[in-house]
Amino acid sequence: MSPGDEKILGENTLWHGRFASGPAEALLEFTSSLSFDVRLAAQDIKGSKAHVRGLGRAGILTADEQTAILSALDQVEVELATKQFEFVATDEDIHTAIERRVTEIAGEVGGKLHTGRSRNDQVATAFRLWVKEMLVTTIEGVIELQTVLLNKAVGAGDAYLPGYTHLQRAQPIPLGHHLAVHAWSLSRDVDRLFDTHRRADVSPLGAGALAGTSLPLDPVATAADLGFAATFDNSVDVTCDRDFVAESLFALAVLGVHLSRIGEEYCLWASSEFGFVALDDGYSTGSSMMPQKKNPDIAELARGKAGRLIGNLTGLLATLKGLPFAYNRDLQEDKEPVFDSADQVQLGLIALSGMIQTSEFNVDAMAAAADDQTALATDLAEVLVDGGTPFRQAHAIVGELVRQSISTEKSLSDLVAAHDDFAPSVNELFEPGAALYRRNSYGGAGYSPVADQLDRLSALIKRDRDRLDELS
């Protein structure tokens, strides 16, 4: 960079008055965030327009000046939307680029756009607006996946499969009950996302660099103009607060873990060893070498991307942990992690919804696996408990019968039928799926409580849709 270029660059920075020369090329390249914070363009323009209106209300801008700057912001908005906006070397971020272009369009009056505002509160405002929108979009995606799971659960009818603990067959449970597991865990994600939105819904605009301003601006009115639910209480705190980013990353990471568990399950279920589900061709891939393969890549990537989401969270927390108040340039590192996490989660929600919606369950294979007689051991023990046998004694009796069945290769049903502690009617329990009609405890894995549960789940999803409508 020649001395002449350095002078031009220096005159185009926001701080050029303090410096005798322009920034070094290495500084510009290392500190530039334009490549990723261009995603905040719409939010920056929204915040700038609200700020201009606030300057007008305060009498700092005349009506003509306000109109000129707002008109220039409208033009910049169109240029950005139509990809006609031309960036220059000194546009270190989207905020600088927009202000530069506004001044080019509006002339000298454009220099008043930044009156009473710092990039610290400006960036925080735009980022909070973006995060709020992202959280709404993510909630929409989660609710859509819950709806797919609910519809599949209702459509499952009386189908059942083995429930597992330690990845060993445990007890037979309705397929609807198992699918609802994921929908209920996602409901907690929805709550977390709503809570994160509530804490992000605070306007920083008017806090300035860290100490507010001596100009007669009204941050409360500007917050209302921007649709924020609250205004900051402490100007230092709000300019350097990135709790809302960390919370967003945490909520997205936990959601990603839940998506990963769905992915893991579908990887198992789609395997030949399980054979519980067949994936649609449109949501599967093949092998470049083995013609017979049909791979659950969506499920695998849902599982794999969870580590990336966790990494984004821990990386930001490590950045934040030692920062003094107030703003430090380290905070520039807050955006890429949340941009990436939001992208991956939102794409994952769409892909998993499609994969599950189009998949077909092999209910015969599920039932065959669940009809292993040893899976009824707990139910057999409870039959004895109903007759007055202490549970520990009942557990030992049934455990001994299971051991005998395995060691002698006699059927458990024959051994139970020959045992003095069981009535002949116990044989009915060995009919396929019979145990599921006996379990009637609230929230349990019996047909009756599952039907009630799915009704509650449907009502919960409707309530969350209503909450989302109110938020939007």
Buried (B, 14 or more C-beta within 10 A) or exposed (E): BEEEEBBBBBEBBBEBEEEEEBBEEEEBEEEBBBEBBBBBBBBBBBBBBBBBBBBBBBEBBEEEBBBBBBEBBEBBBEBBEEEEBEEEEBBBBBBBBBBBBBBBBBEEBBEBBBBBBBBBBBBBBBBBBBBBBBBBEBBBBBBBBBBBBBBBBBEBEBBBBBBBEEEEBBBBBBBBBBBBBBBBBBBEBBBBBBEBBBBBBBBBBBBBBBEBBEBEBBBBBBBBBBEBBEBBEEBBBBBBBBEBBBBBBBBBBBBBBBBBBBBBBBBBBBEEEBBBBBBEEEBBBEEEEEEEEEBBBBBBBBBEBBEBBBBBBEBBEEBBEEEEEBBEEEBBBBBBBBBBBBEBBBBBBBBBBBBBBBBEBBBEBBBBBBBEBEBBBBBBBBBBBEEEBEEEEBBEBBEEBBEBBEEEEEEBBBBBBEBEBBEEEBBEBBEEBBBBBBBEEEEBBBBBBBEEBBEEBBEBBEEBBEBBEEBE
